[in-house]
Amino acid sequence: MSAISAAERNRLEQKFPEVFKTSFLKRHGLIIGLAATALYLVFCWFFFNVGPALSNGKWDRASIYVQDWYSWRAQPRLRFGEDGLVSAQWSSRGQYPANAEIDWLTPHADGSMTAVFDGEANRLDITTAQVDVWVDGTAYPVTITEDGAFAPDNVPDSIVQDRNKVWVHYGFEGQAEIRGNQVAVQRRFFGWANFLYDPRSPLWGNDLFSTIGLAFSPDQVVEGKPNVQLIWEQWLGNQAWQHGDILTKLFQTLVMAFVGTLLATLFAFPLAFFAARNIVQNRPANWFMKRFFDFIRSVDMLIWALFFTRGFGPGPIPGIAAIFLTDTGALGKVYAEALENVDDKQREGMKSVGASPVSVNRYGVVPQVLPVFVSQSLYFWESNTRSATVIGAVGAGGIGLKLLETMGTNSDWDKVAYMVLLILFVVFLFDNISTAIRQRLIGPAAH
């Protein structure tokens, strides 16, 4: 392709000046935007001290929390008695029934005890005077005195002397803290302990497959009660996992999202007609209604929840009220914009036959905007399923409050993971239900 002449170029520049003489921002706007973004990120890095925060982060503690999501820790305290006996004391969330035989924790006739972590090569042989720490088949004797526990010299990195106590680390399998009066053991196992039944249940020890077998078995575990009923009652009444309470709180969250969105839809629907300039031709009324929508939606849902929690106390009522106010403002604005973009031909047709203003809006406007209104309400309902969890954490009830309480224990992270998975499942389910309904109303473009 040959180059154009200078005369032809001048002619084209005069005819299409906007093509050949673009502004500075149009020519270099992308580069300027990228440079400004990079400078802003550098500023944020130093202003918020991101570097020191990352370097000072407790990454080892974070890895333990992550492990707690998909595993469980048995945490007995092996106390030293004055009679020379070592006895196990369990926490309130004991994972074993009383007097249960535990394969990795073995008491001996002489009063000593053995805690096995990863085979016989990695274990603790515990007496009140000495703890033999076995690491990869080699024993390292830790001396127990009135002043504390003291490890010998030349120990591996997995044995750490911390003032008057000794830490022993066995990786994922667990760890132990040896003191002068006890050994605090943390033995880790993959999975969730007693997820189906707690140690007090007559069904304790049954896994999922054996539970299914019991459900179809004619032999009753408890005489006079069907096995299916017993399984359901024991699962819901699991005191360790509290399935019944968690499912109740989850249902409260769903009710908060549904009722709050429904009330917001019912209130925003008529108010939006007053905000639409082509429906109600009254400028002060339009302005006032739009500012009202701006006000109630500009206050975050979390702030409304805190406000109503102060007034009504903890429970689902503050959550419903917070969702209702915030969504009334947001839906009112969306509805008003949809009304202002309706096709006026249908309205004019209704007016031409002498229809009343109410009939004009009922038959000339509502059929046009109703699919959009329902679609937006469904989207807000889906979004509020997630939001109700967050506002529940500040006292509005539901599974959000239960989740916050569980996190506060700093030891039930497996239960936290359980509730998070339940929330994700419910959000995924309602997202698909909402999407399917919206597609039926206004077509695949709604997705």
N, C-alpha and C positions, 0 to 999 in steps of 0.2 A: 504494500500500500504506500503510495507516494505521499510526501509531505505537502501540505497546503501552502500556498503562496502567502507572502506578507499582506498583500491587499485583501485576499480572502479572509485571512485571520482577523484583520481590522474590521472587515464587514461583519463577521460573526460576533466579534466583541461588542460592536455597537448595537447589533440586533438582540443579542442575549447577554447583557452585562451581568445579570445575576449568576450566570454560569461561570464566566471567566474572572469576575471580580468579587469573589466571596469575601465575607468579613474575616477578620483575624480569628475570632472565636470559632467560626465554622471550620477554618483550616487547621487550627491547632487546639481545638477544644478538647479532643480526646486525650491528647498528651498532657494538657494542663490538668484535666480532671484526674488522670492517673497519678501525676506528680503530687497534686494536692492531697489525694487519698493516702499516698505513701508518707507524706509529711505528717498528716494527721495521726496515722498509726504509730509513727515514731514518737510523736508527742504523747500519745496515750501510753506507750510503753514506759516512758520515763515518769510521766505524771502519776500513774497508778502503781509505780514500782513493780512492774510485772516481773522483771528479772529477779530481784530479791525474793519475791513471793514464790516463784517457781523453785529457786534454790533452797529456800527454807521450808518447803512443803514437806509434810510428814508422809512421804511416799510409802514407807514401810507400813505405816498404819493404814493407809488407803488400800494397800494390797490385802491386808487382813480383813478389812470391811468387805472387799469384793469376794474374798473366799467365803465369808460368812453368808453371802447371798445363796451360794449353791452347796453349802456343806454345813455340818453342825459340830458343836464342840461339847464333849462330855467334860465337866469341870469339877471333879471331886477334890476336896481338900483332905489330904492324908495327914491327920494330926497325930503328934507324938504324945502318948499318954505317960503318966508317971510310972505306970506298971510295966513299961517297956513295950507296950503294944502300939501298933500303928492301925488307926481306924479311919474309915472313909466317911466324910461328911459331905452331903450333896446339897446343891442349891435348891431353891423353891421350885424350879422347873426341872426337877429330877427326871432324867430320861429312862430310868429303870425302876421296876417295882421294888418294894422293900425286900431285902434278902435275896435279890436275884443273883444268879451266877453270871459273872461278866468275864468273857473269854480273855480280855486284854488286861484285867486287873485281878490278880490272884493273891488272896491272903494265905499265909502259911501258919503251921501249927506253932511255931516259935514266936508268933506275934509280928513277924516281918511281912512285907508285901512287895509284890513285883508288878510294875506297870510296863507293859510291852507297847512300843510305838511302831516299829517297822521290823518285825521278826525278832528272834532272840538276840540278834547282833546289836539291836538298838533298844535298850530297855533300862529301867531303873530298878535296882534291888535296894529296898528301903528298910532300914532299921532306925531306931531312935538315936543311935550313936554314929551311924555312917550310912551314906547313900552311895552305892556303886553305880556310877554313870557309865553305861556301855554305849560306845560309839563305834560303829563298824567293827564290832567284835573285840574291841579293846576296852578294858575297865579302867575308869578313873575314879578313885575313891574321894568322896567329898566328906570332910569331917564335920560332925555336928557338935557344937559346943553351946554353952549358955550365951556366948557373945554372938552366935550366928553360925552360918555355914561357910566353909572355906575349901576351895578347890586346890588341888596340887599344882605344882609348876608344870610347864610344858604341856598344856592341854590344847586340844584343837579349837578352832574358831567357834565351833558350835557350843562351847562351854565358856561362859563369861562370868567373871567375878565382879559383882556390883556391890561394893562396900561389904556389908556383912551378909549378903545373900548371893546365890549362884543361879544363873539362868542357863538352861539347857534347851537348845533349839534342834528340832528334828524335821525342819522343813514343813511341808503340808501336813505331815502326820501329827504335829502338835509341838508343845513345849512344856517345860516345867520350871517352876520357881522354888528353889530349895532355901528354906530358912531354918532358924534354930529350933522352931517348934512345929513345923509342918512342911509339907511339900504340896504346892498348888499345881495340879496337873491340868493341862488342857489337851485333850485327845480329840483329834479332828477326824471326821468321817465324811465321805461324799454323800450327798442327799439331805433330806429333811427328816429329822428324828420324830417318830411317833406322829406322823402327819395324819394317819387315819384314826388311830386310837391312842389315848393317853395310857400311862402305866396302870391306872386304876380300873381300866375297862376289862371286862371278861373276854374281849376280842383282841387284847393287846398281843402283838407278835404276828398277827395276820397281815400279809401284804395284799396288794390289789387282786392278784390272781386267786389267792385262797379266799378272799372276801367274796369274789364272784362265785366261787364254788360253794361257799356257805349260803349264798342267796338262793341257790337252786337245790340245796341239800334238804331232804325231809327231816333230818335229825336236828332238833332244836337245841341251840346252845343254852338258852334259858327256857326252862319248861314253861309252857303256856304263852310264849311270845314268839311270833313268826320271826325267822332270821332276818328277813328284809326290814321289818320294823326295828329290830334290835340294831342292825347295822346303821340305819338312818339315825336313830336316836344317839347311838354311841359316837357317830361321826360328828353330828351337830353339837353334842355335849362335850367334845374333846376340850378339856380344860387347858391343855398346853397350847393348842392352836386357835381355839375359840371360833370355830367355823360358823356357828350359829350367830354369834355377835357380829362377826365380820360381814356375813351376808346380809344381816339386818341393816348394818350401817351402809353397805353398798346400795341396798334398796332405798334407803333414805336419800342418798346422793342422787339416784335416778329420779326419785319423786321431786326433789328440789329442782332439778334441771327441767323436768317436764312441766310442773305446775308454774314455775317462774316464767318459762317461755310462753306457756299458754296464756297466762294473765297478761303478759306484755303484748302478745298478739291481739288479744281482745281489746286492750286499751289503745294500742297504737293504730289499729285499723280505723276507727272513726276520727281520731284526732288528726290523722294524716290528711283527711279531706279538708280540714280547716287550714292546714299548712300549704296545700297546693294552690298556687295562684290562679290556675285556670278553672278550679272547681269553686272555690270561695273567693270571689273577686273583692276582697277587702284587705287592703295592704296592712293596716295595723294588726288585723287578726292573723294574717299570714306571718308577719314578722314576729309577733308574740309567740305563736305556736312553734315556730322554728327555733327561736331562742330558748324556749322551754325544753325542746328536744336536745339542744346543744348543752344546756346546763346539766340535765340528769345523766346524759351519756358521757360528759366530760369528767365526772367523778368516777374513778375506777370502781369496779365491782368489789374489789377487796376493801376499799374504804367504806363503801356502803355496808358491807358485811360487818366490819368493825363497829360502825355506828349503830346498826340494829342489834348487834350482840350486846352492846351496852344497855339498850333499851328493853330487849325481850329476854336476855339471858341466852346461854348456849342452847342450840337445838336447830331444827330445820327451818323454823319460821324466819330467822334473820337471813338465812341463805336464800329462801324463796323471795323475800323482799328485796335483797340485793340484786338478784338476777332480774326480777320484775322491773325495778327502776332503770337499771342500766340498759336492758333490752328494749324497754319502752322508748327510750330516747333514740337508740340506734335503729330499731325497726321503724319508728315514726319518720325518721329522716329518709330511710330507704323507700318506704311506702310513698312518701310525699314526692320524691323524685320520680318514681314510677308513674304516679298520677299525672304529673306535669308533662309526661312524654306520651300520653295516650293519644290515639287517633281521634281527632275531633269529629270526623265524619259520622261516626255512630251517634255521638251526642247531638249533632245537628239534626240527624234524621229523627231522633226521638223528640227533639224540640219542635220540629216541623209538624208533627202530628198532635201537638198540644199536650205532651206528657208533662207531668209535674216535675219539679227539680229532683224530688226523691226518686221518681221512676227513671228520670234521665240517668242519674248516677247508678241506680240498681241495674238497669238493662243496657245502658250505653257505656258505662265505665267499668263496673265491677267485673264483667266477663273478660275484659281485656287484661286487667291487672291481677285477678285472683290467682292464676298459676304462678305469677312472680311472687305474690305475697306468701303463698303457701311454701314455695321453694325457699324463700329467705327465712321463713320461720323454722322450717326443717333444718336449715343450715345452722341457725342459731341454737336450736335444740341440741344438735350434734355437738356444737362447740361448748355449750353449757354443761354437757356431761363431763367434760374435762375441767371446766372452770369451777364446777360445784365441788370438786375434790380439793382445789386450792383454797376456796373460801371456807371450806369445812375445817381446814387446819387452823383458822383463827377463831374457832369457836362456833361456827355455824352448823356443826354436827356432821353426820355422815361419815364416810370412810376416810375423809381427809383428816378429821380429828383423831380417829383411831390410828391412822398412819403416823401422825405426829406423836401421839402417846407412845407408840411402839418404838419409834426412833429415839425417843427420850430415854429409854432403858439402856441404850447403847450395847445391848447384848442379844436382841431378837432380830437381827438383820435378815435371818431366813424368813421370818414372818413378814418383814417389810417387803422382801422380794415377792412373797406370795400375794400380798395386797397389790403391789405394783402390776404383777401379771394379771390379776383380776381386773384392774382398772384398764389395762391395755386391751384385754379381751373385750370388755364392755364397750370401750371407745371404738374398737374395730368393728364390732357387731352393729352398733348404732350408726356408724359412718356408712356401712354398706346398706343398711335399711333406709337411711335418709337419702342416699344417692339413688337407690332404686326407685323410691317414691318420686323424687325430683325428676328423674328421667321419664317416668310415666306422665308427669304433668307437663313438662315443657321440652321434652326430647333429650337426646344424648348430650346436647350442648351444655346442659346443666352440670354435667360432671366436670 
